[in-house]
Amino acid sequence: MIYIKTVSEIAKIRKAGEIVYGALVVSEKATKPGVTTAYLDELVADYIKSKGAIPSFLGYNGYPASACISVNNELVHGIPGKRVLHEGDIVSADIGACFDGFHADAARTFPVGEIDEASRKLIEVTKQSFFEGLKYARQGNRLYDISSAIQQYAESFGYTIVRELTGHGIGRDLHEDPSIPNYGNAGRGVRLRKGMALAIEPMINEGRREVYMLDDGWTVVTADGKRCAHYENTIAITDGEPLLLTVE
């Protein structure tokens, strides 16, 4: 069931989104050679709590941390720990916050120091694929209009789209209907309506699209060991341009 949000509920999601954005900024500034992924998680948790919010991910289905920190060929849900970041790595930070009973969720992929051109292009295309999809996030369009635009843009650069993981609705629950694939045929899916809150999140691989989960039960990695990137924002559908709720 898709829950249509009121103006006041969207305002609460926006407040949560401001906190998520702030946590992403804190994470980006701290993403440097020599730091551990656990250190980044600690900074994120402290920031979210300092703003009167709750880390959405902590304890979610048993997840043990406040942020998902995924490195290089780790696509999503990397568990922060003792791993030390090195020059040339790329790091995806996926962060959620709950404020006054409503969630927001966003992700970015950051460079660690100087990175090679191939990694930089992967990050840039992944980000832009989100904005290509966003063009279709308008009342009256179909959900897969977003999906198709993401897929076409990413694949035009030779990248592949992960099929097993999707974006999602968001609100009182971190994950709500509908699921939002990053691939598909335009003109399909539910019709977009004013008041929908959606977390749109392209997950793109440099090599093959196949992924698998590590024995920790969370971390999803590329099957061929090549790098991947993740970019996500929470948005709201309006009667005009979509509202971006997890940007400055």
VEXVEX-929686 format. One record per residue (C-alpha): residue number from 1; residue in three letters; x, y, z. Coordinates in steps of 0.2 Angstrom, whole numbers. Example, Ala and Ser with C-alpha at 12.3 -4.5 7.8 and 13.67 -1.06 7.14 Angstrom:
! residues 2
<site><pos>1</pos><code>ALA</code><x>62</x><y>-22</y><z>39</z></site>
<site><pos>2</pos><code>SER</code><x>68</x><y>-5</y><z>36</z></site>
This chain:
! residues 248
<site><pos>1</pos><code>MET</code><x>0</x><y>0</y><z>0</z></site>
<site><pos>2</pos><code>ILE</code><x>7</x><y>17</y><z>-5</z></site>
<site><pos>3</pos><code>TYR</code><x>4</x><y>31</y><z>8</z></site>
<site><pos>4</pos><code>ILE</code><x>1</x><y>48</y><z>2</z></site>
<site><pos>5</pos><code>LYS</code><x>9</x><y>61</y><z>14</z></site>
<site><pos>6</pos><code>THR</code><x>1</x><y>77</y><z>20</z></site>
<site><pos>7</pos><code>VAL</code><x>10</x><y>94</y><z>19</z></site>
<site><pos>8</pos><code>SER</code><x>14</x><y>93</y><z>37</z></site>
<site><pos>9</pos><code>GLU</code><x>21</x><y>75</y><z>35</z></site>
<site><pos>10</pos><code>ILE</code><x>32</x><y>80</y><z>20</z></site>
<site><pos>11</pos><code>ALA</code><x>38</x><y>94</y><z>31</z></site>
<site><pos>12</pos><code>LYS</code><x>44</x><y>82</y><z>44</z></site>
<site><pos>13</pos><code>ILE</code><x>52</x><y>71</y><z>31</z></site>
<site><pos>14</pos><code>ARG</code><x>61</x><y>87</y><z>25</z></site>
<site><pos>15</pos><code>LYS</code><x>67</x><y>90</y><z>43</z></site>
<site><pos>16</pos><code>ALA</code><x>74</x><y>72</y><z>44</z></site>
<site><pos>17</pos><code>GLY</code><x>82</x><y>75</y><z>26</z></site>
<site><pos>18</pos><code>GLU</code><x>91</x><y>91</y><z>32</z></site>
<site><pos>19</pos><code>ILE</code><x>99</x><y>80</y><z>46</z></site>
<site><pos>20</pos><code>VAL</code><x>103</x><y>66</y><z>34</z></site>
<site><pos>21</pos><code>TYR</code><x>111</x><y>79</y><z>22</z></site>
<site><pos>22</pos><code>GLY</code><x>121</x><y>86</y><z>37</z></site>
<site><pos>23</pos><code>ALA</code><x>127</x><y>69</y><z>42</z></site>
<site><pos>24</pos><code>LEU</code><x>133</x><y>66</y><z>24</z></site>
<site><pos>25</pos><code>VAL</code><x>143</x><y>82</y><z>24</z></site>
<site><pos>26</pos><code>VAL</code><x>151</x><y>77</y><z>40</z></site>
<site><pos>27</pos><code>SER</code><x>155</x><y>60</y><z>33</z></site>
<site><pos>28</pos><code>GLU</code><x>162</x><y>67</y><z>17</z></site>
<site><pos>29</pos><code>LYS</code><x>174</x><y>79</y><z>26</z></site>
<site><pos>30</pos><code>ALA</code><x>180</x><y>65</y><z>37</z></site>
<site><pos>31</pos><code>THR</code><x>183</x><y>53</y><z>22</z></site>
<site><pos>32</pos><code>LYS</code><x>202</x><y>53</y><z>21</z></site>
<site><pos>33</pos><code>PRO</code><x>216</x><y>41</y><z>20</z></site>
<site><pos>34</pos><code>GLY</code><x>220</x><y>33</y><z>37</z></site>
<site><pos>35</pos><code>VAL</code><x>203</x><y>34</y><z>45</z></site>
<site><pos>36</pos><code>THR</code><x>192</x><y>18</y><z>48</z></site>
<site><pos>37</pos><code>THR</code><x>174</x><y>15</y><z>43</z></site>
<site><pos>38</pos><code>ALA</code><x>170</x><y>13</y><z>61</z></site>
<site><pos>39</pos><code>TYR</code><x>176</x><y>31</y><z>64</z></site>
<site><pos>40</pos><code>LEU</code><x>164</x><y>38</y><z>50</z></site>
<site><pos>41</pos><code>ASP</code><x>150</x><y>28</y><z>58</z></site>
<site><pos>42</pos><code>GLU</code><x>153</x><y>36</y><z>75</z></site>
<site><pos>43</pos><code>LEU</code><x>153</x><y>53</y><z>68</z></site>
<site><pos>44</pos><code>VAL</code><x>137</x><y>50</y><z>59</z></site>
<site><pos>45</pos><code>ALA</code><x>128</x><y>43</y><z>74</z></site>
<site><pos>46</pos><code>ASP</code><x>134</x><y>58</y><z>85</z></site>
<site><pos>47</pos><code>TYR</code><x>128</x><y>71</y><z>72</z></site>
<site><pos>48</pos><code>ILE</code><x>111</x><y>63</y><z>70</z></site>
<site><pos>49</pos><code>LYS</code><x>108</x><y>62</y><z>89</z></site>
<site><pos>50</pos><code>SER</code><x>115</x><y>80</y><z>91</z></site>
<site><pos>51</pos><code>LYS</code><x>100</x><y>86</y><z>80</z></site>
<site><pos>52</pos><code>GLY</code><x>87</x><y>77</y><z>91</z></site>
<site><pos>53</pos><code>ALA</code><x>85</x><y>63</y><z>78</z></site>
<site><pos>54</pos><code>ILE</code><x>87</x><y>44</y><z>78</z></site>
<site><pos>55</pos><code>PRO</code><x>99</x><y>35</y><z>66</z></site>
<site><pos>56</pos><code>SER</code><x>86</x><y>25</y><z>55</z></site>
<site><pos>57</pos><code>PHE</code><x>98</x><y>11</y><z>52</z></site>
<site><pos>58</pos><code>LEU</code><x>104</x><y>6</y><z>69</z></site>
<site><pos>59</pos><code>GLY</code><x>95</x><y>-10</y><z>74</z></site>
<site><pos>60</pos><code>TYR</code><x>84</x><y>-10</y><z>58</z></site>
<site><pos>61</pos><code>ASN</code><x>82</x><y>-29</y><z>55</z></site>
<site><pos>62</pos><code>GLY</code><x>97</x><y>-31</y><z>66</z></site>
<site><pos>63</pos><code>TYR</code><x>109</x><y>-20</y><z>57</z></site>
<site><pos>64</pos><code>PRO</code><x>123</x><y>-16</y><z>69</z></site>
<site><pos>65</pos><code>ALA</code><x>128</x><y>2</y><z>65</z></site>
<site><pos>66</pos><code>SER</code><x>121</x><y>19</y><z>61</z></site>
<site><pos>67</pos><code>ALA</code><x>127</x><y>21</y><z>43</z></site>
<site><pos>68</pos><code>CYS</code><x>131</x><y>9</y><z>29</z></site>
<site><pos>69</pos><code>ILE</code><x>149</x><y>12</y><z>24</z></site>
<site><pos>70</pos><code>SER</code><x>154</x><y>2</y><z>8</z></site>
<site><pos>71</pos><code>VAL</code><x>171</x><y>3</y><z>0</z></site>
<site><pos>72</pos><code>ASN</code><x>176</x><y>0</y><z>-18</z></site>
<site><pos>73</pos><code>ASN</code><x>167</x><y>-16</y><z>-24</z></site>
<site><pos>74</pos><code>GLU</code><x>155</x><y>-16</y><z>-9</z></site>
<site><pos>75</pos><code>LEU</code><x>139</x><y>-9</y><z>-16</z></site>
<site><pos>76</pos><code>VAL</code><x>128</x><y>-7</y><z>-1</z></site>
<site><pos>77</pos><code>HIS</code><x>126</x><y>-11</y><z>17</z></site>
<site><pos>78</pos><code>GLY</code><x>144</x><y>-12</y><z>22</z></site>
<site><pos>79</pos><code>ILE</code><x>146</x><y>-14</y><z>40</z></site>
<site><pos>80</pos><code>PRO</code><x>158</x><y>-1</y><z>48</z></site>
<site><pos>81</pos><code>GLY</code><x>173</x><y>-8</y><z>57</z></site>
<site><pos>82</pos><code>LYS</code><x>192</x><y>-8</y><z>58</z></site>
<site><pos>83</pos><code>ARG</code><x>194</x><y>-7</y><z>40</z></site>
<site><pos>84</pos><code>VAL</code><x>206</x><y>8</y><z>36</z></site>
<site><pos>85</pos><code>LEU</code><x>203</x><y>19</y><z>20</z></site>
<site><pos>86</pos><code>HIS</code><x>217</x><y>21</y><z>8</z></site>
<site><pos>87</pos><code>GLU</code><x>221</x><y>34</y><z>-5</z></site>
<site><pos>88</pos><code>GLY</code><x>212</x><y>30</y><z>-21</z></site>
<site><pos>89</pos><code>ASP</code><x>197</x><y>21</y><z>-13</z></site>
<site><pos>90</pos><code>ILE</code><x>179</x><y>26</y><z>-16</z></site>
<site><pos>91</pos><code>VAL</code><x>167</x><y>25</y><z>-1</z></site>
<site><pos>92</pos><code>SER</code><x>148</x><y>25</y><z>-2</z></site>
<site><pos>93</pos><code>ALA</code><x>140</x><y>32</y><z>14</z></site>
<site><pos>94</pos><code>ASP</code><x>121</x><y>27</y><z>15</z></site>
<site><pos>95</pos><code>ILE</code><x>113</x><y>37</y><z>30</z></site>
<site><pos>96</pos><code>GLY</code><x>95</x><y>38</y><z>37</z></site>
<site><pos>97</pos><code>ALA</code><x>88</x><y>48</y><z>51</z></site>
<site><pos>98</pos><code>CYS</code><x>71</x><y>48</y><z>59</z></site>
<site><pos>99</pos><code>PHE</code><x>64</x><y>64</y><z>66</z></site>
<site><pos>100</pos><code>ASP</code><x>47</x><y>66</y><z>74</z></site>
<site><pos>101</pos><code>GLY</code><x>42</x><y>49</y><z>68</z></site>
<site><pos>102</pos><code>PHE</code><x>47</x><y>51</y><z>50</z></site>
<site><pos>103</pos><code>HIS</code><x>62</x><y>45</y><z>40</z></site>
<site><pos>104</pos><code>ALA</code><x>73</x><y>52</y><z>26</z></site>
<site><pos>105</pos><code>ASP</code><x>87</x><y>42</y><z>17</z></site>
<site><pos>106</pos><code>ALA</code><x>101</x><y>47</y><z>6</z></site>
<site><pos>107</pos><code>ALA</code><x>118</x><y>40</y><z>0</z></site>
<site><pos>108</pos><code>ARG</code><x>133</x><y>47</y><z>-9</z></site>
<site><pos>109</pos><code>THR</code><x>149</x><y>40</y><z>-15</z></site>
<site><pos>110</pos><code>PHE</code><x>165</x><y>49</y><z>-10</z></site>
<site><pos>111</pos><code>PRO</code><x>183</x><y>49</y><z>-16</z></site>
<site><pos>112</pos><code>VAL</code><x>197</x><y>45</y><z>-3</z></site>
<site><pos>113</pos><code>GLY</code><x>211</x><y>57</y><z>-8</z></site>
<site><pos>114</pos><code>GLU</code><x>215</x><y>57</y><z>-26</z></site>
<site><pos>115</pos><code>ILE</code><x>206</x><y>43</y><z>-36</z></site>
<site><pos>116</pos><code>ASP</code><x>208</x><y>37</y><z>-54</z></site>
<site><pos>117</pos><code>GLU</code><x>198</x><y>44</y><z>-69</z></site>
<site><pos>118</pos><code>ALA</code><x>188</x><y>28</y><z>-71</z></site>
<site><pos>119</pos><code>SER</code><x>182</x><y>29</y><z>-53</z></site>
<site><pos>120</pos><code>ARG</code><x>178</x><y>48</y><z>-54</z></site>
<site><pos>121</pos><code>LYS</code><x>168</x><y>45</y><z>-70</z></site>
<site><pos>122</pos><code>LEU</code><x>158</x><y>31</y><z>-61</z></site>
<site><pos>123</pos><code>ILE</code><x>154</x><y>42</y><z>-47</z></site>
<site><pos>124</pos><code>GLU</code><x>148</x><y>56</y><z>-58</z></site>
<site><pos>125</pos><code>VAL</code><x>138</x><y>45</y><z>-70</z></site>
<site><pos>126</pos><code>THR</code><x>129</x><y>37</y><z>-55</z></site>
<site><pos>127</pos><code>LYS</code><x>125</x><y>54</y><z>-48</z></site>
<site><pos>128</pos><code>GLN</code><x>119</x><y>61</y><z>-64</z></site>
<site><pos>129</pos><code>SER</code><x>108</x><y>45</y><z>-67</z></site>
<site><pos>130</pos><code>PHE</code><x>98</x><y>50</y><z>-52</z></site>
<site><pos>131</pos><code>PHE</code><x>95</x><y>67</y><z>-59</z></site>
<site><pos>132</pos><code>GLU</code><x>90</x><y>60</y><z>-76</z></site>
<site><pos>133</pos><code>GLY</code><x>77</x><y>49</y><z>-67</z></site>
<site><pos>134</pos><code>LEU</code><x>71</x><y>64</y><z>-57</z></site>
<site><pos>135</pos><code>LYS</code><x>66</x><y>73</y><z>-73</z></site>
<site><pos>136</pos><code>TYR</code><x>51</x><y>61</y><z>-73</z></site>
<site><pos>137</pos><code>ALA</code><x>46</x><y>62</y><z>-55</z></site>
<site><pos>138</pos><code>ARG</code><x>31</x><y>72</y><z>-59</z></site>
<site><pos>139</pos><code>GLN</code><x>13</x><y>69</y><z>-55</z></site>
<site><pos>140</pos><code>GLY</code><x>4</x><y>59</y><z>-68</z></site>
<site><pos>141</pos><code>ASN</code><x>20</x><y>50</y><z>-75</z></site>
<site><pos>142</pos><code>ARG</code><x>22</x><y>32</y><z>-72</z></site>
<site><pos>143</pos><code>LEU</code><x>35</x><y>25</y><z>-59</z></site>
<site><pos>144</pos><code>TYR</code><x>45</x><y>16</y><z>-72</z></site>
<site><pos>145</pos><code>ASP</code><x>48</x><y>32</y><z>-82</z></site>
<site><pos>146</pos><code>ILE</code><x>60</x><y>36</y><z>-68</z></site>
<site><pos>147</pos><code>SER</code><x>68</x><y>18</y><z>-69</z></site>
<site><pos>148</pos><code>SER</code><x>70</x><y>19</y><z>-87</z></site>
<site><pos>149</pos><code>ALA</code><x>78</x><y>35</y><z>-88</z></site>
<site><pos>150</pos><code>ILE</code><x>91</x><y>30</y><z>-75</z></site>
<site><pos>151</pos><code>GLN</code><x>95</x><y>14</y><z>-84</z></site>
<site><pos>152</pos><code>GLN</code><x>96</x><y>22</y><z>-101</z></site>
<site><pos>153</pos><code>TYR</code><x>108</x><y>35</y><z>-95</z></site>
<site><pos>154</pos><code>ALA</code><x>120</x><y>23</y><z>-85</z></site>
<site><pos>155</pos><code>GLU</code><x>120</x><y>10</y><z>-99</z></site>
<site><pos>156</pos><code>SER</code><x>125</x><y>23</y><z>-112</z></site>
<site><pos>157</pos><code>PHE</code><x>142</x><y>24</y><z>-103</z></site>
<site><pos>158</pos><code>GLY</code><x>144</x><y>5</y><z>-103</z></site>
<site><pos>159</pos><code>TYR</code><x>139</x><y>3</y><z>-85</z></site>
<site><pos>160</pos><code>THR</code><x>127</x><y>-10</y><z>-78</z></site>
<site><pos>161</pos><code>ILE</code><x>112</x><y>-9</y><z>-67</z></site>
<site><pos>162</pos><code>VAL</code><x>110</x><y>-20</y><z>-51</z></site>
<site><pos>163</pos><code>ARG</code><x>93</x><y>-29</y><z>-52</z></site>
<site><pos>164</pos><code>GLU</code><x>92</x><y>-36</y><z>-35</z></site>
<site><pos>165</pos><code>LEU</code><x>91</x><y>-20</y><z>-25</z></site>
<site><pos>166</pos><code>THR</code><x>79</x><y>-5</y><z>-28</z></site>
<site><pos>167</pos><code>GLY</code><x>74</x><y>12</y><z>-21</z></site>
<site><pos>168</pos><code>HIS</code><x>58</x><y>13</y><z>-11</z></site>
<site><pos>169</pos><code>GLY</code><x>44</x><y>23</y><z>-3</z></site>
<site><pos>170</pos><code>ILE</code><x>48</x><y>31</y><z>13</z></site>
<site><pos>171</pos><code>GLY</code><x>39</x><y>40</y><z>28</z></site>
<site><pos>172</pos><code>ARG</code><x>34</x><y>33</y><z>45</z></site>
<site><pos>173</pos><code>ASP</code><x>43</x><y>17</y><z>39</z></site>
<site><pos>174</pos><code>LEU</code><x>60</x><y>17</y><z>32</z></site>
<site><pos>175</pos><code>HIS</code><x>55</x><y>6</y><z>18</z></site>
<site><pos>176</pos><code>GLU</code><x>37</x><y>8</y><z>11</z></site>
<site><pos>177</pos><code>ASP</code><x>29</x><y>4</y><z>-5</z></site>
<site><pos>178</pos><code>PRO</code><x>32</x><y>6</y><z>-20</z></site>
<site><pos>179</pos><code>SER</code><x>49</x><y>-2</y><z>-24</z></site>
<site><pos>180</pos><code>ILE</code><x>58</x><y>8</y><z>-37</z></site>
<site><pos>181</pos><code>PRO</code><x>69</x><y>-2</y><z>-49</z></site>
<site><pos>182</pos><code>ASN</code><x>84</x><y>7</y><z>-58</z></site>
<site><pos>183</pos><code>TYR</code><x>79</x><y>-2</y><z>-74</z></site>
<site><pos>184</pos><code>GLY</code><x>63</x><y>-5</y><z>-83</z></site>
<site><pos>185</pos><code>ASN</code><x>52</x><y>0</y><z>-97</z></site>
<site><pos>186</pos><code>ALA</code><x>44</x><y>18</y><z>-97</z></site>
<site><pos>187</pos><code>GLY</code><x>25</x><y>19</y><z>-96</z></site>
<site><pos>188</pos><code>ARG</code><x>24</x><y>5</y><z>-83</z></site>
<site><pos>189</pos><code>GLY</code><x>21</x><y>5</y><z>-64</z></site>
<site><pos>190</pos><code>VAL</code><x>10</x><y>15</y><z>-53</z></site>
<site><pos>191</pos><code>ARG</code><x>5</x><y>32</y><z>-58</z></site>
<site><pos>192</pos><code>LEU</code><x>14</x><y>46</y><z>-48</z></site>
<site><pos>193</pos><code>ARG</code><x>3</x><y>56</y><z>-36</z></site>
<site><pos>194</pos><code>LYS</code><x>6</x><y>72</y><z>-26</z></site>
<site><pos>195</pos><code>GLY</code><x>11</x><y>67</y><z>-8</z></site>
<site><pos>196</pos><code>MET</code><x>21</x><y>52</y><z>-13</z></site>
<site><pos>197</pos><code>ALA</code><x>38</x><y>52</y><z>-4</z></site>
<site><pos>198</pos><code>LEU</code><x>51</x><y>41</y><z>-13</z></site>
<site><pos>199</pos><code>ALA</code><x>69</x><y>37</y><z>-10</z></site>
<site><pos>200</pos><code>ILE</code><x>77</x><y>35</y><z>-27</z></site>
<site><pos>201</pos><code>GLU</code><x>94</x><y>27</y><z>-27</z></site>
<site><pos>202</pos><code>PRO</code><x>104</x><y>22</y><z>-43</z></site>
<site><pos>203</pos><code>MET</code><x>116</x><y>7</y><z>-39</z></site>
<site><pos>204</pos><code>ILE</code><x>128</x><y>5</y><z>-53</z></site>
<site><pos>205</pos><code>ASN</code><x>142</x><y>-7</y><z>-57</z></site>
<site><pos>206</pos><code>GLU</code><x>158</x><y>-4</y><z>-67</z></site>
<site><pos>207</pos><code>GLY</code><x>158</x><y>-22</y><z>-73</z></site>
<site><pos>208</pos><code>ARG</code><x>145</x><y>-35</y><z>-73</z></site>
<site><pos>209</pos><code>ARG</code><x>128</x><y>-32</y><z>-65</z></site>
<site><pos>210</pos><code>GLU</code><x>129</x><y>-48</y><z>-54</z></site>
<site><pos>211</pos><code>VAL</code><x>131</x><y>-46</y><z>-35</z></site>
<site><pos>212</pos><code>TYR</code><x>131</x><y>-57</y><z>-20</z></site>
<site><pos>213</pos><code>MET</code><x>130</x><y>-55</y><z>-1</z></site>
<site><pos>214</pos><code>LEU</code><x>145</x><y>-58</y><z>11</z></site>
<site><pos>215</pos><code>ASP</code><x>144</x><y>-70</y><z>25</z></site>
<site><pos>216</pos><code>ASP</code><x>140</x><y>-56</y><z>37</z></site>
<site><pos>217</pos><code>GLY</code><x>122</x><y>-56</y><z>30</z></site>
<site><pos>218</pos><code>TRP</code><x>123</x><y>-38</y><z>25</z></site>
<site><pos>219</pos><code>THR</code><x>137</x><y>-32</y><z>14</z></site>
<site><pos>220</pos><code>VAL</code><x>133</x><y>-34</y><z>-5</z></site>
<site><pos>221</pos><code>VAL</code><x>148</x><y>-34</y><z>-17</z></site>
<site><pos>222</pos><code>THR</code><x>150</x><y>-35</y><z>-35</z></site>
<site><pos>223</pos><code>ALA</code><x>153</x><y>-53</y><z>-42</z></site>
<site><pos>224</pos><code>ASP</code><x>167</x><y>-48</y><z>-53</z></site>
<site><pos>225</pos><code>GLY</code><x>176</x><y>-38</y><z>-39</z></site>
<site><pos>226</pos><code>LYS</code><x>175</x><y>-22</y><z>-50</z></site>
<site><pos>227</pos><code>ARG</code><x>170</x><y>-5</y><z>-42</z></site>
<site><pos>228</pos><code>CYS</code><x>152</x><y>1</y><z>-40</z></site>
<site><pos>229</pos><code>ALA</code><x>144</x><y>17</y><z>-34</z></site>
<site><pos>230</pos><code>HIS</code><x>128</x><y>23</y><z>-25</z></site>
<site><pos>231</pos><code>TYR</code><x>118</x><y>39</y><z>-25</z></site>
<site><pos>232</pos><code>GLU</code><x>102</x><y>42</y><z>-17</z></site>
<site><pos>233</pos><code>ASN</code><x>90</x><y>56</y><z>-12</z></site>
<site><pos>234</pos><code>THR</code><x>73</x><y>56</y><z>-3</z></site>
<site><pos>235</pos><code>ILE</code><x>60</x><y>66</y><z>-14</z></site>
<site><pos>236</pos><code>ALA</code><x>42</x><y>71</y><z>-13</z></site>
<site><pos>237</pos><code>ILE</code><x>30</x><y>72</y><z>-28</z></site>
<site><pos>238</pos><code>THR</code><x>21</x><y>88</y><z>-30</z></site>
<site><pos>239</pos><code>ASP</code><x>9</x><y>96</y><z>-43</z></site>
<site><pos>240</pos><code>GLY</code><x>25</x><y>103</y><z>-51</z></site>
<site><pos>241</pos><code>GLU</code><x>43</x><y>100</y><z>-49</z></site>
<site><pos>242</pos><code>PRO</code><x>48</x><y>87</y><z>-37</z></site>
<site><pos>243</pos><code>LEU</code><x>55</x><y>92</y><z>-20</z></site>
<site><pos>244</pos><code>LEU</code><x>72</x><y>86</y><z>-15</z></site>
<site><pos>245</pos><code>LEU</code><x>72</x><y>83</y><z>3</z></site>
<site><pos>246</pos><code>THR</code><x>90</x><y>77</y><z>7</z></site>
<site><pos>247</pos><code>VAL</code><x>100</x><y>91</y><z>-1</z></site>
<site><pos>248</pos><code>GLU</code><x>105</x><y>108</y><z>5</z></site>
